[in-house]
């Protein structure tokens, strides 16, 4: 059965089950319970389980628009295995090719033992990563990763070259179709894996090469001496995380980045004039986007190291405001809080990480007195700003009490970020105007979807100080609604969705909101919490069918299929979409475009160009593109 059909049946079963649970135990005319006996008990093969419960193995599905989508997880699992070979001293080159949705990864490692090629890519809990003699600091999933890739691919081919011979196996949707072996001639030892993600699982997908390139950079930064080739482009690093931080921050730093490397930990740090903290944390080469115990230990160690060096008791927020840092550790038995390994859970590692960080920070500051002086100046400036901010905060709270009745009310939801797995998808829509707000409030899921109504265009916060938020009634209330007054740790919603009209005013409001977030809460963007809601621009319908179109191209295609007599409606704004229609656009099939940035250094440049003072360069850009549009 196709995966889509399975999913539909599964959702239908869920809804049926929830209704049955909500019903009273007995009432007149109640339908008899369905038969439950031995025939209802099923045993799924590992292959069937992966395809039926895909999320358990690779997290989200998606079509490639989000860097966390499943097709990137498949790529990662295969490349991780190749990197593991390098870590264990076998092969210093990995060749990755992506063309028309098909991926191939060729390493120069030890090669899969020829007698176990089929089992290693198709039988769950089979692999060498259970043995510390073979893999000490594995980044791949023990005995699961490649099997999931195989099961979720329409075509999968593996070839192991070893000891002058090769074994090749070809699969379709995890089922072995052919196998052969022979002499490999002069082909270098190693493994080739080629796969095509299954459209039955991932739909109409495509790889965003910017996301893939960033992953290749991370592999290079974390494995000095390793060369990766992506469609012919080379990625390598000589200075590890120091290169990563330089690439991310550019020249806009207060002092040259510090660097420390030991057997199990490597980190680099500097300060910028940006608000908040920026961290890039890794465990065994895995990017932990949600941090974990290793990151909290690094932050604690950094605070302790700075205070011991200056023989002071500075507050954490004053030391870490503007901090940009990268930290990577190696563990033999990492414990992650999810299958996709975004957050580390090992609690026993904090003492040695703190000790190493204190040692590294102290060593750097002693060797670089000019950097130490600039860091102390930054801390002193942060203390002054915090004192000023506290005064403004108090005034803002008093003002808010006086005008409470005039503040646009937040239509809150029941489940929030931090309330377990369900809270991950809790959503707040930032919309404008009473009509749009009314439609969304009427059609939303009150358990997980909140609405915040804006009163037109918000103030441009580019190049403003944080105190400006507290002097702006609307942005102050937005910040409080999101739970951000004391930093992003207080975030109340997993997804912040900007939902504005698809016209020039709507786009302007969108840009102003993005400027607000990128200026003061850039971490929200980097952590993947900010989205843009896509809603239809056209409705095309005849007497039998209604279609919603998101572009003129989709509208024209719908007209061809539904006939020239079909009625076409152009939605000028969200408020023109009725509540009965709006529900489907913020339901399970909601179209969200994630807001992402490639590097820290790009943010000031982009904001200054689009939201800064008018310049001849921007005027020329507008005129050129206006002419092109006409």
N, C-alpha and C positions, 0 to 999 in steps of 0.2 A: 504493500500500500504506500502511496506517495506520502512524504512527510507532511505536506500541507493538509492532506485529508486526515492524517493522524492528529494533527494539531487541532483542526476544527472539531473532530469528535471528542478530543480531550477537553476542549473548552466547553463543549455542550454538556459533557458529563459533569464538569465542575459546577456549572450553573444548576443542573438538575439536582446534584448532591446538596448544594447549599439550600435550595428550596425545600428539599426533604428534611434537612436538619432543622429548618425554621418552622416546620409544620408541627401541630400538636401530635401527641402520641396516638390519639384515636379520635375519630369523629365519624358521624353517620356518612355512609357512602364512600369512606376512604378506600382508595385502591389498594389491593393486596400487594405486599412487598414482593419484589422480584425474587426468583429462585436463587438461592445461594448454597451451592454444594461443591463437591470436588471438581466438577467440570469447569467451575469459574476460576479455579486457581491456575495461573499461568506461570511458566518459567521462560524468561526471555534470555536469548543468547546475549553475550556481551555486545555483539554487533547491533542487535535489535535494540538493546537498552541505550546505546549511544545515540542511535538515530531517533528513538522515541523521547529520550530525556536529554536532549542535546545540551541544554543549559547547565546541567550538572557537570559537564565536561569542559565546555569552552565559554560559559557565561552567555552573553547576549549573542543574537544572530546578526541582524543588520545587513546592509547591502554594501558596506565599505565606506559610507559617509562619515562614520565615527571611528576614531583610532582604536576604540575598544571592541569593534565589531569582530565577529567570529572568524572571518577570513584572515584577519591579521594574527589571530591566535593560532590558526593552523600553520601559517608561515613561521611564526615564532617557535612553535614546538619543533619543527624540522631544523631550523637554524640553531636552536638551543643544543640539539644533539651534536651538530657539527662543532659548535663552540666548546662543548664538553670535551671533545677530542683534543682541541688545542690546549685547554686547561691541563689535560693530562699529558701534555708534551708531544702530541702526535699531529703534525700538520699545522702550517701557519697561513693557509690560504683557503678561503671559502668563496665559491662562485655562485651567485644567485641570479637567476633570470626570471623575469615575469613578462609574459607576452600573451595577449588575448585571454587573460584569466587563468592561464596555466603557469604554474610555478615549478622551477627546478632548482635544487640545491646540491652542489657537488663539493664535498670536503676532501681533504688529503689526510684523513685520520687513519685509524687502524683497520677500518672496514668491519662490518658485522661478520662474526664467525659464519662461514659459508653454510654450515649445516643447520643454522638457526635463523636464516634470513626471513623465511615466511612467518615463523612463530613470533619473531621480534616486532613485526609490523601488523600482526593480526590477532594475537592472543593476549588478552588482558593479563596483567601481573606477570609478564615475561620480559626480562631485560637484565642488564648487568649493573643497573644503578642501585641494586640492593647490596652490592659488594663494595666496600671501601677500598679494596685493593685495586679496583678498576676505575671507579669514579668516586672521588673524595668530596668534591664540591659541585654537585650536579645542579644545573639550572633547569633541566627538563623534568617532566612528570614521571615519577618512578613507574615504569611499565605501562603507562597509559597514553602519553602524548601522541606518538606516531600512530597508535591504533585508532585514536579518535580522528586523526587526519585521514587515515585510510577509510574508515567507516563513513566519513562525511564528504568523501570525494567521489565524483562521477567516474573518474579514472585515477588510478594510483599505480606508480611504477617504482620499484626499488631495485638497485643493482649494487652489489657489494663486490669490490675488487680486492683480492687478497692472495698473496703467495702465488702470483702468476695465473690465477684463475678467477672466474667470476660466477656469480649466481644472480639471476634476474627473476623477479616475480611481478606479475601484472594483476591488478585487482579492479573490480568495478563495484562501487558502493560497499567496499569491504569484502567482497566475495572473490576468492582466488579464481582467475580465468586462465592463466598460463604460467609456466615456470620452465626455465632452461638454464644451462650452465655450460662452461667451456673455458678455453684458454683466453686470458685477458691480454696477452701479448705485452706491449710496453706501457699499457695503461697504468697510471700511478695507483697505489693502494689507497683505498678510501671508499666512500659511499655516495651514491647518487640517488636522490629522491625526487620524483616528479609527480605532481598532483594537480587536479582541477577541482576546486570546490563545487559541490553538487548543487545545481540550480534548484532542485527539488527542496533543498534545505535553505539555501541562501537567496533564492529568487534571482532577480536581475542585478547582480553585483558587479563591482569593478574596484580594482585596487587604486587608491589614491597614492601616487608615488611619493608625494611629500611626506606622508606618514611612514612609508617604508624606508625612505632615505634617513629619516630621523632615527628609526630603529637601528639601521646599519651604523649610524654615527655612535649610538650608545654602545653597541657591541664593540666598536673600535676603541672608544674611550676606556671601556672596562677591561680591555684585553690588549695592553700594549704589546706590539710585536705581531699582532694578527692583522692580516690584510683581507678585506672583504671587497668583492667586486659585484656591483649591482648593475646589471645591463651594461657592463663595461666601465662604469664609474667606480673609482677606487676610494675606499674608506680605510684609514689607518690613523694611529695615534702613537706619539712617542712619549707624551707626558701625562697620559691617563686623564684623571678627573680634573687636572689643572687645565688641560686643553678644553674639556667640556665647559668649565666655568668661563674661560676666556671667550669661547664661542658664543655662549649664552649672554654674557654681559657686555661684550665689546670693550670699548675704551671708557665707558661711563662708570668708572669705579673710583672709590676714594683712595684706595691703595692697592698695590700689586697683590694678587691673590696668594694666600698662604697655602702650603701643601704639605701633606704628611702621608707616609705609606709605611705600613708594617705588614707582618705576615697575614693577618686576618682582617685588616681594616685599611682603608684609603679614604682620605677626605681632602677637600679644598674649600676655601672660604674667602670672602671679601665683603665689603659693604658698598651699597649704591645709595642714591638719593630717593629711591622708590619707597613707597609705603609698604608696611608689612614685611613678611619673610618669604624667601623663595628657596625651596629645597628640591634636590634631585637625589632620591635615595634608592639604593639597589641592594639586593641580597643574591649572592651567587649569580650575578649578571642580570637578575630579574628586576625590572623597574617597578618599584613599589609605589604606585601613584597615591595610595592612601597612607603611606608611611608605616608606622608600627613602632615596636619597642626599640629598634635600632635607631630610628630617627629621634624619638623622645630622649634616648640616652645621649645621642650626639648633642642635642639642644641643651640638655642638663650639663654635659661635660664642657660645652663651650662657655656657658655661663660661669661655671666653677673655674675654668682655666683663666678667663679674663679677670675675674675678681681676685684670684690668687696672684696673678701677675701684677696687677695695680694695687694689691693689698687694700681692696675696697669692698664695698657691699652694694654694688650697683644692682638695680632691679633688672629682672630678665627682659622686660619689654623695652627697656632703654638700651640694653646691650644688643638685642636681636632685631630692633627696628632697622630695616634696610639691609639685613643680612641676606646674602646669596651664598648658598653652600651646596656642595655635592658630597655624598658619603656612600661608600660601598663596603659591605662586609662579606666574609665567606664563612658559611656554617656547614657542618656535616649533616645536621638534622634540622633544617629549618621547618618551622610550623607556621603555615599561613592560615588566614582566617577564611579563605575561600579557595575554590579549585583554580581560579585564575590568578591567585597569588599576588593580590594588590596590597596586602597589609600583613606584616610579620607579627606573629604572636608570641615568640619565645620570650619568656620573662626572666630567664637566668643569665641573659647576656649583658644586662645593663652595667653591672660593676666593671667588667673589663673594658667595655666601650668607653665609659666615662673616664676611666683611668688613662686610656690611650689618647682620648681627645684632649684631656688636660695636658698631657705630656706634649702633644703636637702643637697645641696653641701656645704654650709657654715657650717652647723651642723657637717657634717662628717669631714671636714678639721680641724675644731676646736678641735674635739675629737681625731683626729689622726695626730699629728704633724709630725710624721715620714713619713706618706703618703703624707702630704702636701709638705714636703721638696723634696721628690722624684718627685712629680708632677711638682714642680717649676724647678727642674733640667731638666726634660723632655722638658718643654716649652723652656727653655734657649737653650738646644741642638737643638730643632726644629728651633729656630730662626737662629742659626748659620748655620744649613744645608740649610735653605731657602736662606740665603744670598749667600752661596757658589753656590747653584743651580741657582740663578738668573744670576750670572756671567757666568756659563757654558751655560745657556740658550741663553744669548746674543751672545756668541761665536758660538753656534750651528746655530743660525739664520743667522749670517753673512756667515758662511761656506755653509749653504744651498743655499744662494743666488748665490754663486760662482759656485756651481756644479749643479745648477738647471736642466740643460739639461741632466745630467747623472742619475738623480733620476728616478727610475721606476715610470711611471705615473699612477696615480689612475684613473681607469675608473669609474667615479662617476655615481650616479643615480639621479633622480629628487626629490624623496620623502625621507625625513630623519626622524630619531627618534625625536619625539616632534611635528611632523606635524599631530596632531590629531590621530585618530584611525588607519589610513592607515600607519602612520609612525612606528607603533608598529612592523610590519613585514618587515620593510626596512632591507636589508641584505647586508653585505659585505663579499665576499669570499676571504680568504687568501690562495692563491695557489702558486705553484712553477713551473717555466719553461714556455717558450713561447708557447709551443704546448698546454698545458693545459689551459693557459690563453686565447689563441686564440679561443679554442673551447667554453670556457665559455662566452667570450665577444660576440661571434656570436650568442649564443643561450639564453642569459640572457634576463630578463625583464628590459629594460632600465629605467623604471619608479621607480622600487623599489630594483634593484639588482646592487651592485657595485662590482668591482674586484680590488684587490691589489695583484700585482705580486711580489713574493719574488725571490731573486737571490741565491737560494740554502739554506744552513743551516745558521740560524741566531746564534748569539753569546749566549752562556749559561749565563744567568743573575742570576743564583742562588747565593745568599749571596752577591750580588753587591749593591752598593748605587745607588740612583736614578740618580745621575749625570752621571752614566755610559750610560744611554739611550742617552744623548745628545752628547756623544762621539762616538756613533755608528750610522753611516749614515742611515742604513736600518731601525733600530728600531725607530730612531728619526722620520723618515718619516712615519712609520706605526702609531706611536703615534699621529702625526699631522693629518694623514688621518682619524683616528678614533675620533679626537676632544678631546683627553684626556690630553692635555698639562696642563690644569688648574684643572684637576680632572675628575671623572666619570660623573659629572653633564653636561659636554659638549659633551657626547657621541652622535655621529651622526647617529648611526645605531642601530635598535632594536636587530638585531642578528648578531653576529660575528661568521662566519662559517669557521672553519679550513678545507681546502679541499686539502689534500696531497695524493700522491700515496699510494696504499695499499702494500708497500714493506718496507724493513728495513729502507731505507733512508727517506721514507715518514713518518714512525712512529717516527723516530728521530727528524725530523723537527716539527712534531706535539708536541712532548714532550718539545722541546725547546720553542715553542710558548706558551704552557701551563705554562711553568716555568716563562716566561716573564709576563704573565697575573697574575699568582698567587703571584709573588713576588711584583709587583708594583701596580696592579689593581685588587686585590682579590675581591673587591666589584662587579666587572662585573660578576664573576663566581657565587657569592652568590645571585645576582639578576637575574640569569638565562639568561644572554646575550651570553654566549659562547657555541658553538655547534661543533660537528664533523660531516662532511658530509659523508654519506655512498653512495658509488657508486658501480655498479656491477663489479664483478671480472671476470665473464664469460658471454658469449653470446652463446646461443644454438638455432639453427634454422634449419628448413627444408624448403621445397618449399612453405609451407602454413603458417607457424607460426614462430615467433621469441620470445624468452624468455631471460630475463636478470636475472642472478643469482648472489646472494651476498655471496654464500658459496659453498664449494664442495658438501655439502648435497643437496642444491637446484639444482646444476648442474646435479647430478646423477638422481634426481627425474625428471628433465626435459628431460633427455636422455631416461628414461624409457617411458615417455609419448609421446615424439616426434619420438622415434625410434632410433635404433643404427646407422642409416645412417645420423643422424643429424650432422651438422657441429658445432664444438665447438671452440670458440675463447677465449683465455685467455688475458684479458686486463692487460698488465704489468704496465701501468700508465694511468693517466687521459688523457694524450695527445693522446692516441691511440683510444679514443672514439671520433667519428666524431661530429661536431657541430649539425648535424641533429639528432643524437642520444642523445647528451648531454642535449638538451632542456628538455626532459622528466624527467631527473634526478635532475634538479634544478627547476622544475615546481611545480604544485600543489601537486604531489605525492612525493615530495622531502623527503628523509629519513634523519632526523637529530637526532643525539644522544646528548642530553643535557649534559654538563659538570657540575657536582655538587660536593660539599664537605659536609661532615656530620657535622664537627665541626672545629672551628678555630684552635684548638690545633693540629689537624691532618696535617695541611698544612706544617709546618716546618719539621715535621718528614718525611713526604713523599718526599718532595723536597730534603732533605738532603740525604735520602737513594738512590734515583734514580739519582739525578743531582749533588750531592756533590762530595767530593774527593773519589777516589776509596778506598774501605775498604775490608777486608777479608770477611765481612758479605755479601756485595753485590756481590763479586766475587763468593762466594759459591752459592748464589741465582741464578746467571747467569748460572753457570756450571750445577746446578741441573735441571734448567728448559730447558737448551739446550739439556741435555741428554734426558729429557722427550719428547721434541719435535722430537728428532731423533728416 
